[in-house]
């Protein structure tokens, strides 16, 4: 909310007094007093507008796990049946998903964002891409994540690999460790 300026306060008080005066005297309800209100004053406030650059969409992921969870199947479900959730609704991010036989997501690789949740237990460091450290661990509700950044660390240099439940710790670590 914007602070009220002194001029606005004066106009507000003047308006209240003018309204009170126009209702007449309490002693004589038939007497009315006419108050002439001067023309309205136009006030302008200095406004600052900032133009944000348009959000660029990150390019496709240039690396992907060589090992997949056992329940991943080839082929993609109908795009209208893909569920959107906190992991796949990231503006400007590039996502690549893998599904099980029923069309449910098994994992999603995201370029342009780290997981939107914190690790709920200690994470393990797994080296990927010839020496890039990746943190791998549970992020709650049966989900696991791998997260890493590639220098220089701009938004599109942030990566996440989200594992949908059920996933075992061993499987999550093996899949994350196979990113090439």
C-alpha positions in Angstrom: 0.0 0.0 0.0 1.3 3.5 -0.8 1.7 6.1 2.0 -0.9 8.9 1.9 0.7 12.3 1.1 0.1 15.5 3.1 -2.0 16.9 0.2 -4.2 13.8 0.1 -4.7 14.0 3.9 -5.7 17.6 3.6 -8.2 16.8 0.8 -9.6 13.9 2.8 -10.1 16.1 5.9 -11.6 18.9 3.8 -14.0 16.4 2.2 -15.0 15.1 5.6 -15.7 18.6 6.9 -17.6 19.5 3.8 -19.7 16.4 4.2 -20.4 17.1 7.8 -21.4 20.7 7.1 -23.8 19.8 4.4 -26.0 17.8 6.8 -27.2 21.0 8.7 -27.3 21.8 12.4 -28.5 19.3 15.0 -30.5 22.1 16.7 -32.4 23.0 13.6 -32.9 20.1 11.2 -34.4 22.5 8.5 -31.3 24.6 8.2 -28.7 23.5 5.7 -25.4 25.1 4.9 -24.0 25.0 1.4 -20.3 24.5 1.0 -18.6 25.1 -2.4 -15.9 22.6 -3.1 -13.1 23.9 -5.4 -12.2 22.0 -8.5 -10.5 18.7 -8.0 -6.7 18.8 -8.0 -5.0 16.2 -10.1 -2.1 14.6 -8.3 0.5 12.6 -10.1 3.0 10.4 -8.4 6.4 9.6 -9.8 6.3 5.9 -10.9 9.2 3.7 -11.7 8.8 1.0 -14.3 11.3 -1.7 -14.8 11.3 -3.8 -17.8 12.4 -7.3 -17.1 14.0 -9.1 -20.0 11.9 -11.9 -21.3 12.6 -15.2 -19.7 14.7 -17.3 -22.0 13.9 -21.0 -22.3 16.8 -23.2 -21.6 18.0 -25.4 -24.5 17.6 -29.2 -24.4 19.6 -31.2 -22.0 22.8 -32.2 -23.6 23.4 -35.2 -21.3 21.1 -37.8 -19.9 21.5 -40.9 -17.7 22.7 -44.0 -19.5 21.0 -46.2 -16.9 17.2 -46.0 -16.4 15.0 -47.2 -13.6 13.6 -50.7 -14.4 10.0 -49.5 -14.8 10.8 -47.0 -17.6 9.2 -48.0 -20.9 9.9 -46.7 -24.4 7.4 -44.5 -26.0 5.6 -41.5 -24.7 2.0 -41.1 -23.4 -0.4 -38.7 -25.0 0.8 -35.1 -24.1 -2.6 -34.2 -22.7 -2.3 -37.0 -20.1 1.1 -35.8 -18.7 0.5 -34.6 -15.2 1.9 -31.1 -14.3 3.4 -30.8 -10.8 5.8 -28.8 -8.8 8.7 -30.4 -10.7 7.4 -29.9 -14.2 5.9 -26.4 -13.9 9.1 -24.4 -13.9 9.1 -21.3 -16.2 11.8 -21.3 -18.8 13.1 -24.8 -17.8 13.6 -27.6 -20.3 12.2 -30.9 -19.1 12.6 -34.4 -20.5 10.4 -37.1 -18.9 10.4 -40.9 -18.8 7.3 -42.9 -18.0 6.2 -46.3 -16.9 3.7 -48.6 -18.7 0.7 -46.9 -17.3 1.9 -43.4 -18.4 2.9 -42.2 -14.9 6.2 -40.3 -14.7 9.2 -42.2 -13.4 11.8 -39.5 -13.8 12.2 -36.0 -15.1 15.5 -34.3 -16.2 15.3 -30.5 -15.8 17.6 -28.0 -17.2 17.2 -24.5 -15.7 16.2 -25.2 -12.1 17.3 -27.0 -9.0 14.7 -29.2 -7.1 12.0 -27.0 -5.5 12.4 -29.0 -2.3 15.2 -29.5 0.2 16.8 -32.9 0.9 14.9 -34.4 3.8 17.9 -36.6 4.8 21.6 -36.3 4.2 22.5 -36.5 0.6 25.3 -38.3 -1.1 27.8 -36.9 -3.6 28.0 -38.7 -6.9 30.4 -37.5 -9.6 28.8 -37.1 -13.1 30.0 -35.7 -16.4 33.6 -36.5 -15.7 33.9 -34.9 -12.3 30.9 -32.6 -11.7 29.6 -33.2 -8.1 25.9 -34.0 -7.9 24.0 -34.3 -4.6 21.6 -37.2 -4.6 19.0 -37.8 -1.8 15.4 -38.0 -0.7 13.3 -34.9 -1.0 10.1 -36.1 0.8 7.0 -38.1 -0.1 9.0 -40.9 -1.7 10.7 -38.6 -4.2 14.4 -38.5 -4.7 16.5 -35.9 -6.6 19.9 -35.4 -8.0 21.0 -31.7 -8.3 24.1 -30.1 -9.8 25.4 -26.9 -11.4 27.9 -26.5 -14.2 30.0 -23.4 -14.2 29.5 -20.5 -14.6 26.3 -21.2 -12.8 23.7 -19.2 -14.8 20.1 -20.3 -14.6 20.4 -22.7 -17.6 23.5 -24.2 -15.9 21.3 -25.7 -13.1 20.2 -29.3 -13.4 17.8 -31.6 -11.5 16.9 -35.2 -12.0 13.7 -36.0 -10.1 12.8 -39.6 -9.3 9.1 -40.3 -8.7 8.2 -43.0 -6.2 8.7 -45.8 -5.8 12.5 -45.6 -6.2 15.1 -47.3 -4.1 18.2 -45.3 -2.9 20.5 -47.7 -4.9 18.5 -47.2 -8.1 18.5 -43.4 -7.7 22.3 -43.4 -7.1 23.0 -45.7 -10.1 20.9 -43.6 -12.5 22.3 -40.3 -11.3 25.9 -41.7 -11.5 25.3 -42.7 -15.2 24.7 -39.1 -16.4 27.1 -38.6 -19.3 
